[in-house]
Amino acid sequence: MSEIKQVTDWIDAANQEKTIQNVVNYLSFLLSEVAEILQETNSHPLVKLSHSLEFASVDMRRGNYVHPLKTANFEKIMDGAIDSAWCAIGLAHMLGDAQGAFNEVVRSNYSKFEGGVCALDETGKVIKGPSYTEPDLAKFVKIGQD
């Protein structure tokens, strides 16, 4: 199964429909993940930027950007989304075993489900259930081990 299909199957299993609000939500999730990466740089300007991105992410999930997105150029947003995925995979590859790490994140994300069902918070984000286990990614990181 392709990696894209694994992600889209998970989203479908979480009953997240293709709506403008969910477009906004996934854009906010992307900002939040970039903020997480920047937090780990230990660079004051990048950490400061991460706080701004996280603030924007939360603001988006609260529905504050639904109206502007309704008139957005979705073809350009699709281009940016795929380019972002490409760059994220490239970053993971530079860090080590991207495929192994991806498979571990898939496993971890499915652990959020209880009996094949997941819960969503008020913004539509999947909530980590009691069976959730964080991904163990240390074995996939190869850079800095020389």
C-alpha positions in Angstrom: 0.0 0.0 0.0 1.4 3.4 -0.9 2.2 5.9 1.9 -0.3 8.4 0.6 -3.0 5.7 0.7 -2.0 4.8 4.3 -2.5 8.4 5.3 -5.8 8.9 3.4 -7.2 5.6 4.8 -6.4 6.8 8.3 -8.1 10.1 7.7 -11.2 8.3 6.3 -11.2 5.9 9.3 -11.2 9.0 11.5 -14.4 10.2 9.7 -12.7 13.5 8.7 -14.7 14.7 5.7 -13.4 17.0 2.8 -14.7 20.3 4.1 -13.3 23.8 4.2 -12.9 23.6 7.9 -10.9 20.4 7.6 -8.7 22.0 4.9 -8.1 24.7 7.5 -7.5 22.1 10.2 -4.9 20.2 8.1 -3.1 23.4 7.3 -3.1 24.2 11.0 -1.7 20.7 11.8 1.0 21.3 9.2 2.0 24.6 10.9 2.0 22.9 14.3 4.3 20.2 13.1 6.7 22.8 11.6 6.6 24.6 14.9 7.5 21.3 16.7 10.6 21.0 14.4 11.6 24.6 15.0 11.3 24.1 18.8 14.1 21.5 18.6 16.6 23.7 16.9 17.6 25.6 20.1 17.9 28.7 18.0 16.2 31.7 19.6 14.8 33.2 16.3 13.5 29.8 15.2 11.9 29.0 18.5 10.3 32.4 18.5 8.9 31.7 15.0 7.6 28.3 16.3 5.5 30.1 18.9 4.0 32.3 16.2 3.2 29.3 14.1 1.7 27.4 17.0 -0.5 30.4 17.9 -1.7 30.7 14.3 -2.4 26.9 14.2 -4.6 27.1 17.3 -6.3 30.2 15.9 -7.0 28.4 12.6 -8.5 25.3 14.4 -10.9 27.7 16.2 -12.4 28.5 12.8 -10.9 32.0 12.4 -9.6 31.3 8.8 -12.5 29.4 7.2 -13.9 32.4 5.3 -10.6 33.5 3.6 -10.0 29.9 2.6 -13.3 29.7 0.8 -11.9 32.0 -1.9 -8.4 30.6 -2.0 -6.7 29.1 -5.0 -7.0 25.4 -4.2 -4.7 24.4 -7.1 -1.9 26.5 -5.5 -2.7 25.1 -2.1 -2.5 21.6 -3.4 0.9 22.4 -5.0 2.1 23.7 -1.7 0.8 20.7 0.2 2.5 18.2 -2.1 5.7 20.3 -2.1 5.6 20.4 1.7 5.1 16.6 1.8 8.1 16.2 -0.6 10.3 18.4 1.6 9.2 16.7 4.8 10.1 13.3 3.3 13.4 14.7 2.2 14.1 16.0 5.7 13.2 12.6 7.2 15.5 10.9 4.6 18.4 13.3 5.6 17.8 12.3 9.2 17.9 8.5 8.6 15.4 5.8 7.6 12.4 7.7 6.4 10.4 4.6 5.5 10.9 2.9 8.8 10.0 6.1 10.7 6.9 6.6 8.5 5.7 3.0 9.3 6.3 3.6 13.0 4.2 6.9 12.9 1.4 5.0 11.1 1.5 2.4 13.9 1.4 5.1 16.5 -1.4 7.0 14.8 -3.6 3.9 14.7 -3.0 3.4 18.4 -5.2 6.5 18.9 -8.2 4.4 17.8 -10.1 2.3 20.3 -11.8 -0.7 18.6 -11.4 0.9 15.2 -13.0 4.1 16.3 -11.4 7.4 17.3 -12.6 10.5 19.1 -12.3 14.0 17.7 -12.0 17.2 19.8 -14.3 20.2 19.2 -12.0 21.4 16.3 -12.0 18.1 14.5 -8.5 16.9 15.6 -8.1 13.2 16.5 -7.8 12.8 20.3 -5.2 10.3 21.6 -7.1 7.4 23.2 -6.1 5.4 26.2 -4.2 2.9 24.0 -2.1 5.6 22.3 1.6 4.9 22.3 4.1 7.5 21.0 6.2 6.5 18.0 9.7 5.1 18.9 11.8 6.9 16.3 15.2 6.8 17.8 16.2 3.6 15.9 15.4 5.4 12.6 17.6 8.4 13.2 21.0 7.9 11.6 22.5 11.4 11.4 24.8 12.4 14.2 25.7 8.8 15.0 29.1 8.8 13.1 
